[in-house]
């Protein structure tokens, strides 16, 4: 069973910001370009998903 994070908008916003920071950090890592790009894209996808949940949660 997957853990569902807190649904309050502030928590979602903080997690999205953390994933954006990790995405930028992934670009500066000492790894191959393909690994850096894959990590960047994975973190940005998570950040976008969290932001979408924040918007949806605010509409209810």
N, C-alpha and C positions, 0 to 999 in steps of 0.2 A: 504494500500500500504506500502510495506517495504522500509525503508530508505536504500539507497545504499551508503556505506561509500566511502570515497575518494579512487580512484584507483591507486594513485601513490605508487610505491614500498616502499618508506620510511614510509608512513602512514600504509600500510599493515604490514610491519615489526614491527613497534611500537605497533600496536594492537595485533599482534601475541605474542610479548614479554610480553605485559600486561596480556594476557590470560594465558601464561605460569606461570607468577608470581602468578596470582590468583589460578591456579591449585595447585601450591606448598603450597600456603596459606591454601587452602581447606584441604590439608592433615594434617595440624597442628591445625585445628580448634577444638573447644571443642564440637564435635558432635559425633554421632554414626559412626562406621566404614562404614556402608552402605551409609550414607549421605555424608561422606567425600569422599568416592570412587566415588559416583555418580557425585558430584561437580567437582572432579578432572578430571574425564573422559569427562564431558561436556566442561570444559575449554580447555582441550587438544585437543578435536575434533575441537573446534573453532579455536585454534591456528594452527592446521594442515591445516584446510580449508583456512585460511588467507594466509598461506605460499604457498599453492598450487595456490591460485589466484595470488600471487606475481610472481611465476614462470611463469604462463600462461601470465600474463600481460607483463612480460619481453620478451616473445617470439614474441609478435605482432610487 
